[in-house]
Amino acid sequence: MKNRIEEIRKIKGIRQDELGKMLGVSRQTISSLENGRYNPSIMLAHKIAVLFGMHIEDVFIFDEGENENEV
Amino acid sequence: MKYDRKIIVCMILIGAGLIISILSYAGVLHGDRFVGIGSGFIGVGILFFLKQLRYIKDPQYKEEYDLALKDERCRYVRMRSWALAGYIMIIVYAVGGLVAYIFRQDFLANFLLMSVCFVLLVYSVAYFYLNKKY
């Protein structure tokens, strides 16, 4: 799942470690989210969207075909 | 309070290790294996104690440690690591059991293959329970 976390974070002038602290996760988790290596839980996705003052679908780009290859 | 209990566990480990080692040296417990067990207990106790000491003294380490416990990605990684370790263990035990069977090491073969069966049984029970729960 693609997302706009890095883009929005940079617009808002927040560092990865600062964002991690705000969300209660590590800097590595923010880095993994931004690189698309890790998909967040619905709770974390909601927290991120609320923190940015946006809707989840404005931050995360859902691709229906993406889960078909996952086991 | 949480880490006080952990320090008590460290002390129990070190104490048990010391008692086993002393009894072994005094000749009450026979065999070198008890010296090894005692030393192992002491070693694990000291390492565990040093880790707890760092947790208490170093606020940054405490923050990182607590965050890693709560962080959902770390939990996910831990869960995947356990799953992978389980798969690898089953494969190694199964292959080892077959090799032991071929080389007529019956006790070892039985132990390894029964361990595989036991793990698969535990998995089935856990799956059944969790499938009902969620």
N, CA and C atoms of all chains as a GROMACS GRO file, in nm:
protein
  615
    1MET      N    1   0.084  -0.119   0.000
    1MET     CA    2   0.000   0.000   0.000
    1MET      C    3   0.088   0.125   0.000
    2LYS      N    4   0.063   0.211  -0.097
    2LYS     CA    5   0.141   0.335  -0.105
    2LYS      C    6   0.082   0.439  -0.008
    3ASN      N    7   0.165   0.534   0.029
    3ASN     CA    8   0.114   0.639   0.117
    3ASN      C    9   0.187   0.770   0.092
    4ARG      N   10   0.132   0.877   0.152
    4ARG     CA   11   0.190   1.010   0.133
    4ARG      C   12   0.249   1.063   0.263
    5ILE      N   13   0.288   0.970   0.352
    5ILE     CA   14   0.336   1.013   0.485
    5ILE      C   15   0.458   1.103   0.472
    6GLU      N   16   0.556   1.060   0.392
    6GLU     CA   17   0.681   1.137   0.380
    6GLU      C   18   0.652   1.278   0.325
    7GLU      N   19   0.570   1.279   0.220
    7GLU     CA   20   0.537   1.407   0.156
    7GLU      C   21   0.467   1.501   0.255
    8ILE      N   22   0.367   1.450   0.325
    8ILE     CA   23   0.291   1.535   0.419
    8ILE      C   24   0.380   1.575   0.538
    9ARG      N   25   0.461   1.478   0.584
    9ARG     CA   26   0.550   1.507   0.698
    9ARG      C   27   0.645   1.621   0.663
   10LYS      N   28   0.699   1.617   0.540
   10LYS     CA   29   0.794   1.722   0.499
   10LYS      C   30   0.725   1.856   0.484
   11ILE      N   31   0.604   1.853   0.433
   11ILE     CA   32   0.527   1.980   0.420
   11ILE      C   33   0.506   2.041   0.558
   12LYS      N   34   0.477   1.955   0.656
   12LYS     CA   35   0.449   2.004   0.792
   12LYS      C   36   0.578   2.030   0.871
   13GLY      N   37   0.693   1.995   0.813
   13GLY     CA   38   0.822   2.021   0.877
   13GLY      C   39   0.846   1.939   1.002
   14ILE      N   40   0.803   1.814   0.997
   14ILE     CA   41   0.822   1.724   1.113
   14ILE      C   42   0.931   1.622   1.078
   15ARG      N   43   1.020   1.595   1.174
   15ARG     CA   44   1.123   1.492   1.153
   15ARG      C   45   1.062   1.354   1.181
   16GLN      N   46   1.129   1.251   1.128
   16GLN     CA   47   1.078   1.113   1.147
   16GLN      C   48   1.068   1.078   1.295
   17ASP      N   49   1.174   1.112   1.373
   17ASP     CA   50   1.172   1.075   1.515
   17ASP      C   51   1.064   1.151   1.591
   18GLU      N   52   1.038   1.275   1.549
   18GLU     CA   53   0.932   1.354   1.613
   18GLU      C   54   0.795   1.291   1.585
   19LEU      N   55   0.776   1.253   1.459
   19LEU     CA   56   0.649   1.191   1.422
   19LEU      C   57   0.631   1.059   1.498
   20GLY      N   58   0.741   0.983   1.508
   20GLY     CA   59   0.738   0.857   1.583
   20GLY      C   60   0.694   0.880   1.726
   21LYS      N   61   0.750   0.982   1.790
   21LYS     CA   62   0.713   1.013   1.930
   21LYS      C   63   0.566   1.050   1.941
   22MET      N   64   0.519   1.129   1.845
   22MET     CA   65   0.378   1.171   1.848
   22MET      C   66   0.283   1.052   1.835
   23LEU      N   67   0.328   0.952   1.759
   23LEU     CA   68   0.242   0.836   1.733
   23LEU      C   69   0.269   0.719   1.828
   24GLY      N   70   0.376   0.730   1.906
   24GLY     CA   71   0.411   0.621   1.999
   24GLY      C   72   0.475   0.503   1.929
   25VAL      N   73   0.547   0.532   1.820
   25VAL     CA   74   0.620   0.426   1.748
   25VAL      C   75   0.765   0.472   1.727
   26SER      N   76   0.849   0.379   1.684
   26SER     CA   77   0.990   0.414   1.667
   26SER      C   78   1.014   0.487   1.534
   27ARG      N   79   1.132   0.548   1.523
   27ARG     CA   80   1.169   0.617   1.399
   27ARG      C   81   1.178   0.516   1.284
   28GLN      N   82   1.226   0.394   1.317
   28GLN     CA   83   1.238   0.290   1.213
   28GLN      C   84   1.101   0.255   1.154
   29THR      N   85   0.999   0.258   1.241
   29THR     CA   86   0.864   0.226   1.193
   29THR      C   87   0.817   0.333   1.094
   30ILE      N   88   0.846   0.459   1.126
   30ILE     CA   89   0.809   0.568   1.034
   30ILE      C   90   0.881   0.550   0.901
   31SER      N   91   1.011   0.517   0.911
   31SER     CA   92   1.090   0.495   0.790
   31SER      C   93   1.032   0.380   0.707
   32SER      N   94   0.996   0.270   0.773
   32SER     CA   95   0.939   0.154   0.703
   32SER      C   96   0.805   0.188   0.639
   33LEU      N   97   0.726   0.268   0.711
   33LEU     CA   98   0.595   0.310   0.656
   33LEU      C   99   0.616   0.394   0.531
   34GLU      N  100   0.710   0.488   0.540
   34GLU     CA  101   0.734   0.578   0.427
   34GLU      C  102   0.786   0.503   0.305
   35ASN      N  103   0.867   0.401   0.330
   35ASN     CA  104   0.923   0.324   0.217
   35ASN      C  105   0.827   0.218   0.166
   36GLY      N  106   0.713   0.202   0.235
   36GLY     CA  107   0.614   0.102   0.193
   36GLY      C  108   0.652  -0.040   0.228
   37ARG      N  109   0.752  -0.056   0.318
   37ARG     CA  110   0.792  -0.192   0.357
   37ARG      C  111   0.696  -0.250   0.459
   38TYR      N  112   0.625  -0.163   0.530
   38TYR     CA  113   0.534  -0.210   0.634
   38TYR      C  114   0.399  -0.139   0.620
   39ASN      N  115   0.292  -0.216   0.623
   39ASN     CA  116   0.158  -0.158   0.618
   39ASN      C  117   0.104  -0.144   0.759
   40PRO      N  118   0.059  -0.025   0.798
   40PRO     CA  119   0.016  -0.006   0.937
   40PRO      C  120  -0.119  -0.072   0.965
   41SER      N  121  -0.146  -0.091   1.094
   41SER     CA  122  -0.278  -0.138   1.136
   41SER      C  123  -0.377  -0.024   1.112
   42ILE      N  124  -0.503  -0.057   1.116
   42ILE     CA  125  -0.606   0.046   1.094
   42ILE      C  126  -0.598   0.153   1.204
   43MET      N  127  -0.560   0.111   1.327
   43MET     CA  128  -0.548   0.206   1.437
   43MET      C  129  -0.436   0.308   1.412
   44LEU      N  130  -0.321   0.254   1.368
   44LEU     CA  131  -0.207   0.344   1.342
   44LEU      C  132  -0.237   0.435   1.223
   45ALA      N  133  -0.299   0.378   1.120
   45ALA     CA  134  -0.335   0.457   1.002
   45ALA      C  135  -0.430   0.569   1.043
   46HIS      N  136  -0.524   0.537   1.130
   46HIS     CA  137  -0.619   0.637   1.178
   46HIS      C  138  -0.547   0.746   1.257
   47LYS      N  139  -0.453   0.704   1.344
   47LYS     CA  140  -0.377   0.800   1.424
   47LYS      C  141  -0.298   0.895   1.335
   48ILE      N  142  -0.236   0.839   1.232
   48ILE     CA  143  -0.156   0.920   1.139
   48ILE      C  144  -0.245   1.022   1.068
   49ALA      N  145  -0.360   0.974   1.020
   49ALA     CA  146  -0.451   1.062   0.948
   49ALA      C  147  -0.501   1.174   1.040
   50VAL      N  148  -0.536   1.138   1.163
   50VAL     CA  149  -0.586   1.239   1.259
   50VAL      C  150  -0.476   1.342   1.289
   51LEU      N  151  -0.354   1.291   1.306
   51LEU     CA  152  -0.241   1.380   1.337
   51LEU      C  153  -0.217   1.480   1.224
   52PHE      N  154  -0.233   1.433   1.102
   52PHE     CA  155  -0.214   1.522   0.986
   52PHE      C  156  -0.340   1.605   0.956
   53GLY      N  157  -0.448   1.577   1.027
   53GLY     CA  158  -0.573   1.648   1.004
   53GLY      C  159  -0.635   1.614   0.870
   54MET      N  160  -0.624   1.487   0.831
   54MET     CA  161  -0.676   1.444   0.700
   54MET      C  162  -0.758   1.316   0.716
   55HIS      N  163  -0.818   1.273   0.606
   55HIS     CA  164  -0.886   1.142   0.606
   55HIS      C  165  -0.785   1.033   0.571
   56ILE      N  166  -0.814   0.911   0.616
   56ILE     CA  167  -0.720   0.800   0.589
   56ILE      C  168  -0.692   0.786   0.439
   57GLU      N  169  -0.798   0.798   0.358
   57GLU     CA  170  -0.779   0.778   0.213
   57GLU      C  171  -0.700   0.892   0.147
   58ASP      N  172  -0.682   1.002   0.221
   58ASP     CA  173  -0.598   1.110   0.168
   58ASP      C  174  -0.449   1.083   0.196
   59VAL      N  175  -0.424   1.000   0.296
   59VAL     CA  176  -0.285   0.969   0.333
   59VAL      C  177  -0.242   0.836   0.269
   60PHE      N  178  -0.330   0.739   0.271
   60PHE     CA  179  -0.296   0.606   0.219
   60PHE      C  180  -0.369   0.580   0.088
   61ILE      N  181  -0.294   0.523  -0.006
   61ILE     CA  182  -0.352   0.497  -0.138
   61ILE      C  183  -0.379   0.347  -0.148
   62PHE      N  184  -0.508   0.313  -0.142
   62PHE     CA  185  -0.546   0.171  -0.144
   62PHE      C  186  -0.547   0.119  -0.288
   63ASP      N  187  -0.484   0.002  -0.304
   63ASP     CA  188  -0.481  -0.061  -0.436
   63ASP      C  189  -0.540  -0.201  -0.418
   64GLU      N  190  -0.659  -0.223  -0.475
   64GLU     CA  191  -0.730  -0.349  -0.452
   64GLU      C  192  -0.655  -0.472  -0.502
   65GLY      N  193  -0.576  -0.454  -0.606
   65GLY     CA  194  -0.504  -0.568  -0.662
   65GLY      C  195  -0.380  -0.605  -0.582
   66GLU      N  196  -0.343  -0.521  -0.489
   66GLU     CA  197  -0.216  -0.538  -0.417
   66GLU      C  198  -0.212  -0.662  -0.327
   67ASN      N  199  -0.327  -0.694  -0.262
   67ASN     CA  200  -0.330  -0.804  -0.166
   67ASN      C  201  -0.341  -0.941  -0.231
   68GLU      N  202  -0.365  -0.944  -0.362
   68GLU     CA  203  -0.387  -1.073  -0.427
   68GLU      C  204  -0.265  -1.164  -0.422
   69ASN      N  205  -0.144  -1.106  -0.424
   69ASN     CA  206  -0.023  -1.188  -0.421
   69ASN      C  207   0.026  -1.219  -0.280
   70GLU      N  208  -0.035  -1.155  -0.178
   70GLU     CA  209   0.011  -1.176  -0.040
   70GLU      C  210  -0.042  -1.308   0.015
   71VAL      N  211   0.043  -1.378   0.095
   71VAL     CA  212   0.001  -1.504   0.158
   71VAL      C  213  -0.018  -1.479   0.306
   72MET      N  214   0.849  -0.071   3.981
   72MET     CA  215   0.797  -0.195   4.046
   72MET      C  216   0.814  -0.314   3.955
   73LYS      N  217   0.791  -0.286   3.822
   73LYS     CA  218   0.800  -0.394   3.725
   73LYS      C  219   0.943  -0.446   3.717
   74TYR      N  220   1.041  -0.351   3.718
   74TYR     CA  221   1.179  -0.398   3.707
   74TYR      C  222   1.235  -0.445   3.840
   75ASP      N  223   1.172  -0.407   3.953
   75ASP     CA  224   1.214  -0.464   4.082
   75ASP      C  225   1.196  -0.615   4.082
   76ARG      N  226   1.084  -0.659   4.025
   76ARG     CA  227   1.054  -0.802   4.018
   76ARG      C  228   1.158  -0.873   3.930
   77LYS      N  229   1.198  -0.804   3.823
   77LYS     CA  230   1.298  -0.862   3.733
   77LYS      C  231   1.432  -0.875   3.804
   78ILE      N  232   1.465  -0.775   3.888
   78ILE     CA  233   1.592  -0.783   3.962
   78ILE      C  234   1.587  -0.898   4.062
   79ILE      N  235   1.470  -0.922   4.122
   79ILE     CA  236   1.455  -1.036   4.214
   79ILE      C  237   1.480  -1.166   4.137
   80VAL      N  238   1.427  -1.174   4.014
   80VAL     CA  239   1.449  -1.293   3.932
   80VAL      C  240   1.599  -1.311   3.905
   81CYS      N  241   1.670  -1.200   3.878
   81CYS     CA  242   1.815  -1.205   3.856
   81CYS      C  243   1.885  -1.262   3.980
   82MET      N  244   1.844  -1.211   4.096
   82MET     CA  245   1.907  -1.254   4.222
   82MET      C  246   1.881  -1.403   4.246
   83ILE      N  247   1.759  -1.446   4.216
   83ILE     CA  248   1.725  -1.588   4.234
   83ILE      C  249   1.812  -1.674   4.142
   84LEU      N  250   1.829  -1.628   4.016
   84LEU     CA  251   1.911  -1.704   3.921
   84LEU      C  252   2.056  -1.713   3.970
   85ILE      N  253   2.111  -1.597   4.012
   85ILE     CA  254   2.251  -1.596   4.058
   85ILE      C  255   2.264  -1.682   4.184
   86GLY      N  256   2.168  -1.668   4.276
   86GLY     CA  257   2.170  -1.747   4.400
   86GLY      C  258   2.164  -1.897   4.373
   87ALA      N  259   2.071  -1.935   4.284
   87ALA     CA  260   2.057  -2.077   4.249
   87ALA      C  261   2.186  -2.128   4.186
   88GLY      N  262   2.244  -2.046   4.098
   88GLY     CA  263   2.370  -2.084   4.034
   88GLY      C  264   2.481  -2.103   4.135
   89LEU      N  265   2.489  -2.010   4.231
   89LEU     CA  266   2.593  -2.021   4.335
   89LEU      C  267   2.573  -2.147   4.419
   90ILE      N  268   2.448  -2.173   4.460
   90ILE     CA  269   2.419  -2.290   4.543
   90ILE      C  270   2.456  -2.420   4.468
   91ILE      N  271   2.415  -2.427   4.342
   91ILE     CA  272   2.445  -2.548   4.263
   91ILE      C  273   2.596  -2.565   4.248
   92SER      N  274   2.666  -2.454   4.220
   92SER     CA  275   2.812  -2.463   4.203
   92SER      C  276   2.880  -2.505   4.333
   93ILE      N  277   2.839  -2.443   4.445
   93ILE     CA  278   2.902  -2.475   4.575
   93ILE      C  279   2.876  -2.622   4.612
   94LEU      N  280   2.751  -2.665   4.593
   94LEU     CA  281   2.718  -2.806   4.624
   94LEU      C  282   2.797  -2.901   4.535
   95SER      N  283   2.817  -2.859   4.412
   95SER     CA  284   2.893  -2.944   4.321
   95SER      C  285   3.040  -2.952   4.363
   96TYR      N  286   3.099  -2.834   4.399
   96TYR     CA  287   3.239  -2.832   4.442
   96TYR      C  288   3.257  -2.907   4.574
   97ALA      N  289   3.154  -2.899   4.661
   97ALA     CA  290   3.162  -2.966   4.792
   97ALA      C  291   3.143  -3.117   4.780
   98GLY      N  292   3.104  -3.162   4.664
   98GLY     CA  293   3.088  -3.306   4.642
   98GLY      C  294   2.950  -3.358   4.675
   99VAL      N  295   2.857  -3.268   4.710
   99VAL     CA  296   2.719  -3.312   4.739
   99VAL      C  297   2.649  -3.352   4.608
  100LEU      N  298   2.669  -3.268   4.505
  100LEU     CA  299   2.617  -3.303   4.372
  100LEU      C  300   2.733  -3.359   4.290
  101HIS      N  301   2.713  -3.476   4.234
  101HIS     CA  302   2.822  -3.540   4.159
  101HIS      C  303   2.809  -3.512   4.009
  102GLY      N  304   2.920  -3.487   3.948
  102GLY     CA  305   2.921  -3.469   3.802
  102GLY      C  306   2.952  -3.326   3.764
  103ASP      N  307   3.030  -3.314   3.654
  103ASP     CA  308   3.071  -3.181   3.605
  103ASP      C  309   2.952  -3.100   3.552
  104ARG      N  310   2.848  -3.172   3.514
  104ARG     CA  311   2.735  -3.102   3.452
  104ARG      C  312   2.674  -2.998   3.546
  105PHE      N  313   2.681  -3.027   3.680
  105PHE     CA  314   2.622  -2.933   3.776
  105PHE      C  315   2.703  -2.803   3.785
  106VAL      N  316   2.835  -2.815   3.767
  106VAL     CA  317   2.918  -2.693   3.764
  106VAL      C  318   2.876  -2.609   3.642
  107GLY      N  319   2.856  -2.677   3.530
  107GLY     CA  320   2.812  -2.609   3.407
  107GLY      C  321   2.677  -2.543   3.425
  108ILE      N  322   2.583  -2.617   3.487
  108ILE     CA  323   2.448  -2.561   3.508
  108ILE      C  324   2.457  -2.439   3.601
  109GLY      N  325   2.534  -2.454   3.710
  109GLY     CA  326   2.550  -2.343   3.806
  109GLY      C  327   2.612  -2.221   3.740
  110SER      N  328   2.719  -2.243   3.663
  110SER     CA  329   2.785  -2.130   3.594
  110SER      C  330   2.690  -2.065   3.495
  111GLY      N  331   2.612  -2.148   3.426
  111GLY     CA  332   2.514  -2.096   3.330
  111GLY      C  333   2.413  -2.006   3.399
  112PHE      N  334   2.361  -2.051   3.511
  112PHE     CA  335   2.263  -1.972   3.588
  112PHE      C  336   2.325  -1.838   3.630
  113ILE      N  337   2.448  -1.845   3.681
  113ILE     CA  338   2.516  -1.722   3.726
  113ILE      C  339   2.534  -1.627   3.608
  114GLY      N  340   2.582  -1.682   3.497
  114GLY     CA  341   2.606  -1.599   3.378
  114GLY      C  342   2.480  -1.531   3.328
  115VAL      N  343   2.372  -1.610   3.316
  115VAL     CA  344   2.244  -1.554   3.268
  115VAL      C  345   2.193  -1.450   3.367
  116GLY      N  346   2.205  -1.481   3.497
  116GLY     CA  347   2.160  -1.388   3.602
  116GLY      C  348   2.235  -1.256   3.594
  117ILE      N  349   2.368  -1.262   3.576
  117ILE     CA  350   2.448  -1.138   3.568
  117ILE      C  351   2.411  -1.057   3.444
  118LEU      N  352   2.398  -1.126   3.330
  118LEU     CA  353   2.362  -1.054   3.206
  118LEU      C  354   2.226  -0.986   3.218
  119PHE      N  355   2.130  -1.061   3.274
  119PHE     CA  356   1.995  -1.011   3.294
  119PHE      C  357   1.998  -0.891   3.390
  120PHE      N  358   2.080  -0.901   3.494
  120PHE     CA  359   2.093  -0.794   3.594
  120PHE      C  360   2.152  -0.668   3.530
  121LEU      N  361   2.257  -0.685   3.449
  121LEU     CA  362   2.320  -0.570   3.383
  121LEU      C  363   2.221  -0.500   3.290
  122LYS      N  364   2.139  -0.582   3.223
  122LYS     CA  365   2.039  -0.526   3.133
  122LYS      C  366   1.937  -0.442   3.212
  123GLN      N  367   1.894  -0.497   3.325
  123GLN     CA  368   1.798  -0.424   3.409
  123GLN      C  369   1.858  -0.297   3.466
  124LEU      N  370   1.988  -0.306   3.502
  124LEU     CA  371   2.059  -0.190   3.557
  124LEU      C  372   2.063  -0.078   3.453
  125ARG      N  373   2.092  -0.116   3.329
  125ARG     CA  374   2.095  -0.017   3.221
  125ARG      C  375   1.956   0.044   3.200
  126TYR      N  376   1.855  -0.041   3.211
  126TYR     CA  377   1.716   0.004   3.195
  126TYR      C  378   1.682   0.110   3.301
  127ILE      N  379   1.732   0.090   3.423
  127ILE     CA  380   1.702   0.183   3.533
  127ILE      C  381   1.785   0.311   3.519
  128LYS      N  382   1.914   0.296   3.485
  128LYS     CA  383   2.007   0.410   3.487
  128LYS      C  384   2.001   0.497   3.361
  129ASP      N  385   1.972   0.435   3.248
  129ASP     CA  386   1.980   0.507   3.120
  129ASP      C  387   1.838   0.540   3.069
  130PRO      N  388   1.794   0.665   3.086
  130PRO     CA  389   1.656   0.701   3.046
  130PRO      C  390   1.629   0.682   2.896
  131GLN      N  391   1.734   0.707   2.815
  131GLN     CA  392   1.715   0.694   2.670
  131GLN      C  393   1.693   0.546   2.631
  132TYR      N  394   1.773   0.458   2.696
  132TYR     CA  395   1.758   0.315   2.670
  132TYR      C  396   1.619   0.269   2.715
  133LYS      N  397   1.575   0.320   2.832
  133LYS     CA  398   1.443   0.285   2.886
  133LYS      C  399   1.333   0.325   2.788
  134GLU      N  400   1.348   0.448   2.734
  134GLU     CA  401   1.248   0.499   2.640
  134GLU      C  402   1.243   0.412   2.514
  135GLU      N  403   1.364   0.380   2.461
  135GLU     CA  404   1.372   0.298   2.340
  135GLU      C  405   1.317   0.157   2.364
  136TYR      N  406   1.351   0.102   2.483
  136TYR     CA  407   1.308  -0.034   2.518
  136TYR      C  408   1.155  -0.039   2.530
  137ASP      N  409   1.097   0.058   2.602
  137ASP     CA  410   0.952   0.062   2.621
  137ASP      C  411   0.880   0.082   2.488
  138LEU      N  412   0.939   0.168   2.404
  138LEU     CA  413   0.880   0.195   2.273
  138LEU      C  414   0.881   0.070   2.186
  139ALA      N  415   0.994  -0.003   2.192
  139ALA     CA  416   1.007  -0.126   2.112
  139ALA      C  417   0.904  -0.230   2.156
  140LEU      N  418   0.870  -0.230   2.285
  140LEU     CA  419   0.770  -0.326   2.335
  140LEU      C  420   0.632  -0.293   2.283
  141LYS      N  421   0.603  -0.163   2.271
  141LYS     CA  422   0.469  -0.119   2.231
  141LYS      C  423   0.455  -0.103   2.080
  142ASP      N  424   0.567  -0.077   2.014
  142ASP     CA  425   0.566  -0.048   1.870
  142ASP      C  426   0.504  -0.164   1.791
  143GLU      N  427   0.401  -0.133   1.711
  143GLU     CA  428   0.329  -0.242   1.642
  143GLU      C  429   0.415  -0.311   1.536
  144ARG      N  430   0.510  -0.237   1.474
  144ARG     CA  431   0.597  -0.301   1.375
  144ARG      C  432   0.692  -0.400   1.443
  145CYS      N  433   0.742  -0.361   1.563
  145CYS     CA  434   0.831  -0.451   1.638
  145CYS      C  435   0.755  -0.577   1.679
  146ARG      N  436   0.628  -0.560   1.720
  146ARG     CA  437   0.545  -0.676   1.756
  146ARG      C  438   0.526  -0.767   1.635
  147TYR      N  439   0.499  -0.704   1.520
  147TYR     CA  440   0.480  -0.779   1.396
  147TYR      C  441   0.608  -0.856   1.360
  148VAL      N  442   0.723  -0.787   1.373
  148VAL     CA  443   0.852  -0.850   1.342
  148VAL      C  444   0.877  -0.967   1.438
  149ARG      N  445   0.846  -0.946   1.566
  149ARG     CA  446   0.866  -1.054   1.664
  149ARG      C  447   0.779  -1.175   1.629
  150MET      N  448   0.653  -1.147   1.593
  150MET     CA  449   0.560  -1.255   1.561
  150MET      C  450   0.607  -1.332   1.438
  151ARG      N  451   0.651  -1.256   1.336
  151ARG     CA  452   0.700  -1.322   1.213
  151ARG      C  453   0.827  -1.402   1.242
  152SER      N  454   0.912  -1.349   1.332
  152SER     CA  455   1.036  -1.419   1.367
  152SER      C  456   1.006  -1.551   1.436
  153TRP      N  457   0.908  -1.548   1.528
  153TRP     CA  458   0.869  -1.673   1.596
  153TRP      C  459   0.814  -1.774   1.495
  154ALA      N  460   0.731  -1.725   1.402
  154ALA     CA  461   0.673  -1.814   1.301
  154ALA      C  462   0.783  -1.876   1.216
  155LEU      N  463   0.879  -1.793   1.174
  155LEU     CA  464   0.989  -1.842   1.091
  155LEU      C  465   1.075  -1.941   1.168
  156ALA      N  466   1.103  -1.907   1.296
  156ALA     CA  467   1.182  -1.998   1.380
  156ALA      C  468   1.110  -2.132   1.394
  157GLY      N  469   0.977  -2.127   1.409
  157GLY     CA  470   0.897  -2.250   1.421
  157GLY      C  471   0.906  -2.336   1.295
  158TYR      N  472   0.891  -2.271   1.178
  158TYR     CA  473   0.901  -2.344   1.051
  158TYR      C  474   1.037  -2.411   1.039
  159ILE      N  475   1.142  -2.331   1.066
  159ILE     CA  476   1.278  -2.383   1.050
  159ILE      C  477   1.301  -2.498   1.148
  160MET      N  478   1.253  -2.482   1.271
  160MET     CA  479   1.272  -2.588   1.371
  160MET      C  480   1.206  -2.718   1.325
  161ILE      N  481   1.083  -2.708   1.274
  161ILE     CA  482   1.012  -2.828   1.230
  161ILE      C  483   1.088  -2.897   1.116
  162ILE      N  484   1.134  -2.817   1.019
  162ILE     CA  485   1.205  -2.875   0.904
  162ILE      C  486   1.336  -2.941   0.951
  163VAL      N  487   1.412  -2.870   1.037
  163VAL     CA  488   1.540  -2.925   1.084
  163VAL      C  489   1.516  -3.053   1.164
  164TYR      N  490   1.416  -3.052   1.253
  164TYR     CA  491   1.386  -3.171   1.334
  164TYR      C  492   1.341  -3.287   1.244
  165ALA      N  493   1.257  -3.257   1.144
  165ALA     CA  494   1.207  -3.364   1.058
  165ALA      C  495   1.322  -3.425   0.976
  166VAL      N  496   1.405  -3.340   0.918
  166VAL     CA  497   1.518  -3.390   0.838
  166VAL      C  498   1.616  -3.464   0.930
  167GLY      N  499   1.644  -3.405   1.046
  167GLY     CA  500   1.735  -3.469   1.142
  167GLY      C  501   1.681  -3.604   1.187
  168GLY      N  502   1.550  -3.611   1.209
  168GLY     CA  503   1.487  -3.737   1.250
  168GLY      C  504   1.501  -3.844   1.144
  169LEU      N  505   1.481  -3.805   1.019
  169LEU     CA  506   1.494  -3.902   0.908
  169LEU      C  507   1.639  -3.950   0.894
  170VAL      N  508   1.732  -3.854   0.904
  170VAL     CA  509   1.875  -3.891   0.896
  170VAL      C  510   1.911  -3.985   1.011
  171ALA      N  511   1.864  -3.953   1.131
  171ALA     CA  512   1.891  -4.039   1.247
  171ALA      C  513   1.830  -4.177   1.227
  172TYR      N  514   1.711  -4.182   1.165
  172TYR     CA  515   1.644  -4.311   1.139
  172TYR      C  516   1.726  -4.394   1.040
  173ILE      N  517   1.777  -4.326   0.935
  173ILE     CA  518   1.858  -4.396   0.833
  173ILE      C  519   1.985  -4.453   0.897
  174PHE      N  520   2.045  -4.374   0.987
  174PHE     CA  521   2.170  -4.420   1.052
  174PHE      C  522   2.143  -4.503   1.178
  175ARG      N  523   2.022  -4.548   1.194
  175ARG     CA  524   1.981  -4.638   1.303
  175ARG      C  525   2.004  -4.580   1.443
  176GLN      N  526   1.990  -4.449   1.453
  176GLN     CA  527   1.995  -4.384   1.586
  176GLN      C  528   1.850  -4.373   1.633
  177ASP      N  529   1.795  -4.486   1.678
  177ASP     CA  530   1.650  -4.493   1.702
  177ASP      C  531   1.601  -4.394   1.808
  178PHE      N  532   1.677  -4.381   1.917
  178PHE     CA  533   1.632  -4.292   2.025
  178PHE      C  534   1.624  -4.148   1.975
  179LEU      N  535   1.730  -4.106   1.906
  179LEU     CA  536   1.735  -3.969   1.853
  179LEU      C  537   1.626  -3.947   1.749
  180ALA      N  538   1.608  -4.048   1.661
  180ALA     CA  539   1.506  -4.038   1.556
  180ALA      C  540   1.368  -4.025   1.620
  181ASN      N  541   1.340  -4.109   1.720
  181ASN     CA  542   1.209  -4.102   1.787
  181ASN      C  543   1.189  -3.966   1.853
  182PHE      N  544   1.294  -3.920   1.920
  182PHE     CA  545   1.283  -3.792   1.991
  182PHE      C  546   1.253  -3.678   1.892
  183LEU      N  547   1.330  -3.673   1.784
  183LEU     CA  548   1.313  -3.563   1.688
  183LEU      C  549   1.178  -3.570   1.618
  184LEU      N  550   1.139  -3.690   1.574
  184LEU     CA  551   1.012  -3.701   1.500
  184LEU      C  552   0.892  -3.681   1.593
  185MET      N  553   0.904  -3.728   1.718
  185MET     CA  554   0.795  -3.705   1.814
  185MET      C  555   0.784  -3.556   1.847
  186SER      N  556   0.899  -3.487   1.850
  186SER     CA  557   0.898  -3.342   1.874
  186SER      C  558   0.822  -3.270   1.763
  187VAL      N  559   0.845  -3.315   1.638
  187VAL     CA  560   0.774  -3.256   1.525
  187VAL      C  561   0.624  -3.277   1.542
  188CYS      N  562   0.587  -3.401   1.578
  188CYS     CA  563   0.444  -3.433   1.598
  188CYS      C  564   0.386  -3.346   1.708
  189PHE      N  565   0.463  -3.329   1.817
  189PHE     CA  566   0.415  -3.250   1.931
  189PHE      C  567   0.392  -3.105   1.890
  190VAL      N  568   0.489  -3.049   1.817
  190VAL     CA  569   0.475  -2.908   1.774
  190VAL      C  570   0.354  -2.893   1.683
  191LEU      N  571   0.333  -2.989   1.592
  191LEU     CA  572   0.218  -2.982   1.501
  191LEU      C  573   0.086  -2.996   1.578
  192LEU      N  574   0.089  -3.079   1.682
  192LEU     CA  575  -0.030  -3.096   1.766
  192LEU      C  576  -0.062  -2.964   1.839
  193VAL      N  577   0.043  -2.904   1.895
  193VAL     CA  578   0.025  -2.775   1.966
  193VAL      C  579  -0.028  -2.670   1.868
  194TYR      N  580   0.028  -2.669   1.747
  194TYR     CA  581  -0.018  -2.575   1.644
  194TYR      C  582  -0.167  -2.595   1.615
  195SER      N  583  -0.209  -2.723   1.599
  195SER     CA  584  -0.349  -2.752   1.568
  195SER      C  585  -0.441  -2.705   1.679
  196VAL      N  586  -0.401  -2.731   1.804
  196VAL     CA  587  -0.482  -2.689   1.919
  196VAL      C  588  -0.489  -2.536   1.924
  197ALA      N  589  -0.373  -2.472   1.905
  197ALA     CA  590  -0.368  -2.325   1.909
  197ALA      C  591  -0.454  -2.267   1.797
  198TYR      N  592  -0.447  -2.327   1.678
  198TYR     CA  593  -0.526  -2.279   1.564
  198TYR      C  594  -0.675  -2.292   1.594
  199PHE      N  595  -0.713  -2.408   1.648
  199PHE     CA  596  -0.854  -2.434   1.682
  199PHE      C  597  -0.903  -2.330   1.783
  200TYR      N  598  -0.822  -2.307   1.888
  200TYR     CA  599  -0.859  -2.212   1.994
  200TYR      C  600  -0.868  -2.068   1.940
  201LEU      N  601  -0.767  -2.028   1.865
  201LEU     CA  602  -0.764  -1.890   1.816
  201LEU      C  603  -0.869  -1.867   1.709
  202ASN      N  604  -0.900  -1.974   1.631
  202ASN     CA  605  -1.004  -1.964   1.528
  202ASN      C  606  -1.141  -1.943   1.592
  203LYS      N  607  -1.159  -2.001   1.710
  203LYS     CA  608  -1.286  -1.981   1.783
  203LYS      C  609  -1.290  -1.842   1.845
  204LYS      N  610  -1.171  -1.800   1.895
  204LYS     CA  611  -1.164  -1.674   1.968
  204LYS      C  612  -1.187  -1.553   1.876
  205TYR      N  613  -1.124  -1.556   1.758
  205TYR     CA  614  -1.136  -1.441   1.666
  205TYR      C  615  -1.234  -1.472   1.552
   0.00000   0.00000   0.00000
